[in-house]
Amino acid sequence: MESVEVFTTEGKGRGLKAQKEFLPGDVIFAEPAYAAVVFDSLTHVICHTCFKRQERLHRCGQCKFAYYCDRTCQRDAWLNHKNECSAIKKHGKAPTENIRLAARILWRIEREGGGLSENCLVSIDDLQNHVESFDEEEKKDLRVDVESFLEFWPAQSQQFGMQYISHIFGVINCNAFTLSDQRGLQAVGVGIFPNLCQANHDCWPNCTVIFNNGKIELRALSKISPGDELTVSYVDFLNVSEERRKQLKKQYYFDCTCEHCKKKIKDDLMLAVKEGDKKPSAETVKEVIQFSKDTLEKINKARLEGTYHEVVKLCRECLKKQEPVLGDTNIYLLRILSIASEVLSYLQMFEEAAEYAKRMVEGYMKIYHPNNAQLGMAVMRAGVTHWHAGLIEAGHSMICKAYAILLITHGPSHPITKDLEVMRVQTEMELRMFQQNEFMYYKMREAALKNQKIQVMPEPSNEAPPSLFHKKE
């Protein structure tokens, strides 16, 4: 942690600043969780130590609740699981993820005390809880959590006061980070990382956060000089500044004063309408935006029901209304293009999916930071879609672009970057074959597809991509 220091910023409280120069892709620091748990819905398919998804897991023979990759993961977990294990047996069942996380934090405090832990810049006691900013609904949820915690907490463990327990739940509410599976595609758990909690928000940050090999890494997105503040984005940039500020105020209790919000930078692109002689009226634009919002609600319902052909129909209808009115970077158009390309890929309608994916990526490239992780993942998906559609030139180009972004945001050792490197090499080989003899390339591709079905794309998820911070619903 010698490469960063905590400092106090006016109006924002504590923050982190660099003690040396960092270049794009540099790991500023990697931090293991102070405490972390698997989500309630995934406790039987995700290892409770390394948070990797595995087909066959070993179950704890005592509590019958915790699952592990193997004996090594089980042994590594014992220090944190020992108290939890006996408490679950005594309680009769495992409590919710929030209660389990609070319990793990307090058992660690019981072992080590509430002061600074090794390699921690701040203590759990010093983390912000924002309990005083809770609305009535949040205060009610807090009381329920505290009551449930007290029912679960063993009598023989150290007893903590109601105010301190409330502080821990407040810390979880506004400081917890989402943990993703080994490929970074699904949110699987939640943890507390005291050092990373000190990084302030900026909608156009100079750092990103990635969960990799059991630790969370803070990685540089651009050149950082000694003395520069280290910032991350708590929310997806793909929203106009007013909506981002509302989200940040509601979820994290502060008013964003970053340059992009103050100057409304890129809002014009995200709300773009068709230019030219037949520029649509304000009333027409309003109608199409409302139609888009209504369609997105119907799409969410259809996706939850698994009626993907209905999703495609809704997307096509919406695009027909949007295309004469909205600009190529309008966020409502981009959202429909994203859903359409993902669902069509799953249905193996790759040519149409590729057309929508190309337009989506072109829009994203004009809006997102060039080293944004979500941009990299979107370009990767678009590249794979083009590859499956037989559009090898565009597919290889996109996969190369995605690889360049993910080398910075995820690093070369991350599983998703390794997967992408394999795809890059494969598409490069196919591209050379295509350039030497286009006819033979398609003949060989056709023969290969007859012998081996194209791998089915993952079933579309109704969940957003894993976000940086975890918020209890």
Disulfide bonds with the S-S distance in Angstrom:
none
